Amino acid sequence: MVYLEQVPSPALRSWVHSLWYCHAPKMPRGRERVLPNGCMQIILNLSREYLTDCGEDGTAHEKHSRGILVGVRDRYQVIDTSDMEESAGVVIRPGGFTGLFRERADLLFQRVIALEDIWYEPLVFDYLGEALTPLQKLTCLDKLLAGLVGKKSRRSEITDHALYLLRVKRLSIAECARSIGLSERWLSQLFREEVGASPKLWARIQRFQTVTRAVHTGVGIPWVELALECGYYDQSHFANDFRAFSGLDVSAYSKHVNRWQNHVTLGC
């Protein structure tokens, strides 16, 4: 398997977290859960004309376009590992979608749409196909995305400050709104439009991600201590939230650690 992850060019760093490329021609066909992380993502299949649409039970229902945009989710999504034969993608920063596509992020909540419905670039697969190396493919994708960013585009300072207060300071929504000087209602509306989920849900996803990161890196912290450290008020709250997002309990997740923190083999 070849996997490459790249930091975007300076023109894109306000909007894009990372670009990635995967080439796994010998990977056995199977299903994986992809856990929610609070980001929107572009996924491109470079080896065939479609991506597989899987249900939560792992059954293939129909075919997606070969290029899709995935909105923020509050539950895991199932993918077909055969789609990883050769693929590329873009992880969009929270609050970055509107700067790239001039659309409200909350309209894509829990949705998967064809990329051409939001970004009409008919030659994107031709350009990537002509690039010879993984690095060249990501550089090409970076340049195409950079063309979407207008010279006057800038991120919302309010949204950025709210993201910081929720993720780093771990303030409540009420505390966050008071700090910014907005009502909770207006802050929630702005946050949903810019980030794609309510601030409460997004904060819960970040807390869940803190747990999975600790487990994935093998940090030997007892569950009770880990729950309190991550901001859960008791172990039951911790367990319920983890299962709501992943469909698993944390011990089952820890036994099936994948190469990637947010990928879990289906059937575990």
N, C-alpha and C positions, 0 to 999 in steps of 0.2 A: 504494500500500500504506500502511496505517496500522498502526503497531506502537507499543505503549505498554508500558513495564515500570515497575512500581511497588514501592517498598519497603513491606512489610506494616506494619500498625498495631502499636503497642508490645506489645499483648497477644499478637501472633503472632511477634514477631521472634526468639524463642528457637527457634522450630520451623520457620519459613518463611523462605527466602532472598529470594524475590521472587514477584510475581504478574505475569502478562503477558496482553496482548490483541493479537490480530492480525486484520486485515481486509484480504484480498487478493483481491477479486472478479475481477480480470483476470489473475491469475497463470496462465500456461500449465500444463496438467497435465503432471506429470513425477514423478520420484522423487529423493529426497535421502537421503544417509546422515546420521544423527544420531550424533555420536561420544559415547562414554561420558564422564561427568564426575564419577561417584561420588555423584550425588544421585538421589533418587526424585522422581517428578514426576506431577502430576495433569494430564490433558489433557481438554478439553471441546470438542466440536464444536457450535457454535452455529448452524450453517447447515443441517444435515441430521441424520438420525436414527442415523448410524453414523460410525465412523472406519475407515479401510481397513487391513486386515492385510496387509502386504507381506512377501514372502520376501526373502532376501538378494540374489536376482537381480532384485528389483524387481517381480516378478509378484504381482498381487493374488490372494490365496488366498480370503479370506472377509472378513466384516465384524465389527469389534469393536463393542461398545456405544459410544454417542456420548460416554460419559464413562468414562475408564479411569485406572488407576493403574499406572505403570511402575516396576518395581523397579530396583535397581542392576544395571548390566550390565557385562560385561567385553569387549564387542564392539559395534561400531556396529549401529544399527537402521535399517531402511529405512522411510521414510514416503512417502505420496502427497501431493504438494503441493496437490492439490485440497481436502484436508482443512483447508488454511489459508484457505479462503474467508472464514470467520469462526470464530475459535477463541479459547479462553482457557486459561490453565494456571497451575499453582502449582509452583514449584521448592521442594522440601522440603529444609531443611538436613540435612546428615549428622547423624544422631542425633535428628532432629526427628519422625520418623514415629511412634515409640512414644508420644511425648507427645500427638500428635493422635489416634491411632487405637487405642492400648493393645494393639498387636500387635507381634510380633517382626518386625523388618525383614528378617531373613535368609530368612523364609518366602516373600518376594516376589523373591528373587534371580533374575534372568534371566526374570522372569515379567511378563506383562501381564494384569491382571484388570479386570473391570467395576467401576467405582467403587461401584456400589450394593452390591457384595459386602462392602465394607469401610466404606462411609459411606452409610447409607440416608437420603437427603434428597431425597424424590420431587419437590419443587418447585424444586430448584436451577435447572433450565433455564427454568422459568416466571419465577422472580425475575430471572434474568439477561436474559431476553427482554423484560421490562417496563422494564428500565433503558435509558435513551435514549442515553447517550453511553458511549464506552469507559471513561472514568474512573468513571462511575456503575456500570458493570458490575463493574469491579474492586473498587470500594468495597463493593458488594453481596456479592461472593465473599469478600472479607476478613471481613465481618461473619458470614457463614455459617460460615466456618472458625473464627472466634474462639469460636463457641459450643461447639466441641469441646474447648477448653482448660479444664480444671478449675482452680479457684482454687489448688489445692495442687500442681498439676503443675509439675515443675521438671526440668531436664535433669540427666543423670548427670554429676557432676563428674569422675569417672574417665574417662568417654568423651570429654568435652570436653578434658581435659588430654592424653589420647592423641592426639586430632585435632591439637591444637596441636604436640605433639612431633613427629608424623609430617610435618605439612605445613610448619611454620615452621622447626623445628629440624632436620628431616630425619634424625632418629635412626633407627637400625635397630629392629626389633621387640624384640630382646633388650635394647637400651639403653632403649627406651621402657618395657618391663616393669620393669626395674630401677629406673628413675626413679620409677615409680608405686608400686612395692612389691608387685607381683603376679607370679605365674608367667606365662610366655609363654602357657601353655595357658589360664589363666583370663582373661587379657587378651584373647586371641583370641576366646574364646567370648562374652565380654561385648560386644566390639566388633562381632562379626558380628550379634548379636541387636539391637544398638542402631543400627548404621549400615547393615547389609545386605550387607556383604562382609567378607572377612578383612582385618586391618590391612595385610598384605603387598600384597594386590591393590589396596586403596584407595590406598596410598602410590604404587604403580605408576601408577595412573590420574592421581593428582595431578601426578606427574612428567611424564606424557604431556600433561596439560593445560598445564603450564608451557611445553612445547615449542610446542604449537599456538597458545598466546597470543602467544609471541614471533614466530612465523611470520605469524600473522594481522595483527599490528600493524605488520609490515614491518620489524622490527628486523634490520638487516643483519649477522647473526652467522654466520660460517662454521659448517658442520654439526659439524665436530669440536669446535670451541670451544663450540657450543651444547650438544652432548651432554655434555661434561664439566661445564659450568656447571649443567646440570639434574640432575646426579648419576649419569649413566650411566658405567660404568667403561671403555667403549670405544665406537667408532662402530658396531660390529656389534651390540652390545647395544642401542644406541639405535635402530638401523634395525629390528631384530627386534621390539622392543616397539611401535614406532610402527605397523608393519604389523599386528601382532596386534590392536591396538585399532581401527584405522581401515580395514584392508583395502587401504591405500595405502602407497607410500613417501612420505617427507616432501617430495620435490621435486614429486611429482604433487599433493599437497595444496596446496603453495604456489602452483601454477598455477591452482587452482580455488577461490581464496578467495571465500567467500560473504559476505553481509552479516553473518551470524552465524558466530562462530568454530567452532562445533560442527556446522555444516551444510555438506555437500559434495554437489554435484550428482552423481547416479549416472551412471556411464558414463565418468567421467574416468579 
